[in-house]
Amino acid sequence: MVLPIVDEYKPKCYLCNNAFETIEKLREHQETSHKEFVEHHEAHKREPAPGDVTVF
């Protein structure tokens, strides 16, 4: 099966793979349709793991 590349530039939801016209519409979709997933992952605090070394 060959898929068209027509909508390749449009942002896609990584959870349901729907394409949207703008990034704002994608954000609205994720905040409404996938609210539990987004809230769960925003609640996690990201920090370096013990032993990680930062190289400048």
C-alpha positions as a printed Julia matrix, in Angstrom:
56×3 Matrix{Float64}:
  0.0    0.0    0.0
  1.33   3.41  -0.95
  0.25   6.44   1.08
  0.09   9.92  -0.43
  2.5   12.57   0.83
 -0.13  15.33   0.52
 -0.62  15.9    4.27
  2.95  15.26   5.36
  3.48  18.86   6.54
  0.44  18.82   8.87
  0.99  18.16  12.59
 -0.21  14.75  13.78
 -1.39  13.49  17.13
  1.09  10.85  18.27
 -1.63   8.98  20.17
 -4.38   8.59  17.57
 -2.45   9.62  14.4
 -5.03  12.23  13.29
 -3.72  15.15  11.21
 -4.61  18.78  12.0
 -4.33  22.06  10.1
 -2.39  23.95  12.79
 -0.42  23.18  15.93
 -3.02  25.07  17.99
 -5.77  22.7   16.83
 -3.53  19.76  17.7
 -2.99  21.14  21.22
 -6.73  21.65  21.69
 -7.37  18.07  20.52
 -4.8   16.61  22.93
 -6.14  18.66  25.85
 -9.69  17.45  25.22
 -9.45  13.95  23.76
 -6.32  12.74  25.56
 -6.63  14.79  28.74
 -5.72  11.95  31.14
 -2.56  11.05  29.2
 -1.35  14.66  28.99
 -2.04  15.41  32.67
 -0.31  12.21  33.78
  2.88  13.03  31.88
  2.93  16.72  32.82
  2.81  15.78  36.51
  6.15  13.93  36.34
  9.13  16.0   37.36
 12.08  15.45  35.04
 15.53  15.56  36.54
 18.87  13.93  35.83
 19.38  10.38  36.99
 21.99   9.72  39.69
 25.41   9.48  38.09
 24.55  11.55  35.01
 27.39  13.78  33.85
 26.82  17.1   32.09
 29.37  17.95  29.39
 29.85  21.61  28.5
